[in-house]
Amino acid sequence: MPIAPANGVELYYEETGNPADPVILLIMGLGTQLIAWPDPFVEGLAARGFRVIAFDNRDIGLSTHLHGAPAVNPVWAMVASRIGLRYPLAYGLKDMAADAVGLLDTLGIAQAHIVGASMGGMIAQHIAAGWPDRVLTLTSVMSSSGARGLPGPTPALRKLLMASRPANPSRDAAVAAGIEVLRAISYPDPARAEDAYEVMAGRAFDRSYDPTGARRQLLAILADRERVNRIAAIAAPTLVIHGAADPLVPLANGQDTARRIPGARLEVIDAMAHDLPPSQVDTMVDLIASHAGGVGAISQAA
């Protein structure tokens, strides 16, 4: 099992493509394992001449879980933040960015094209701002700058996400909840298999189920207030991709991100919500491969 030490934790990762090709590092979102990157997406990037590396963030999947670390109620944390109170925090998004850079270090990779989705986009922004010499290009997908005042989830989706759930659900209950969330945030793509949500929710549960780890990741997002001021210094060529129908991180977030990063290009995909719809995978591959193809690595070996 490919495990790499990185920034004091161990990260599970997978590679696709020729080891001699330029690297694309994929960073997934909140509470989501690397298996959420569609195989045709990963294989498509590899076919375009890239060594594609995906990994599980800390506290998710097969990477290190910080069992016993602080994980306060997110609602309480949001209220505390609004009135200026601090709350216990296991780690921040900058720590997760350092994890990703640590993975590159362990694998001997000096520079990479960084692609992050949702929370992964936030982590990718931190990498581009904090480790500019390691980043060839940045692609921020369905993510946000973290600026105050940007729209959040729709009321219906917020109610679903905040619903009380049992601490130790059965597999059937956990999978059913996962299906409900996936259906709520995803685009109704006719190209998607009828059982796609069930298959993904089942794979995720069987591979690793740790809602407390996902809570710690959410707390890291809530506490991340300075990124919005740092991304103006990002020098890497930046592509921002956002779905027009995103109910979780509405399009205004992507538009704001593109405005704040100098020279960033915004690509809006109409038939996309907070997901990577099967019918849009080829478009995504084209956008990212073309963006990354315009910049060559100075050196692949650290």
Salt bridges, closest charged atoms under 4 A:
GLU15 OE1 - ARG51 NE 2.65
ASP56 OD2 - ARG207 NH1 2.94
ASP59 OD2 - ARG216 NE 2.72
ASP99 OD2 - ARG58 NE 2.64
ASP105 OD1 - ARG134 NH1 2.83
ASP206 OD1 - ARG171 NE 2.79
ASP210 OD2 - HIS65 ND1 2.59
ASP224 OD1 - HIS126 NE2 2.88
ASP224 OD2 - ARG227 NH1 2.31
GLU226 OE2 - LYS94 NZ 3.06
ASP246 OD2 - HIS242 NE2 3.57
ASP246 OD2 - HIS274 ND1 2.76
ASP256 OD1 - ARG259 NH2 3.71
ASP256 OD2 - ARG260 NE 2.84
GLU267 OE2 - ARG265 NH1 2.53
ASP275 OD2 - ARG192 NH2 2.64
ASP286 OD1 - ARG48 NH1 2.64
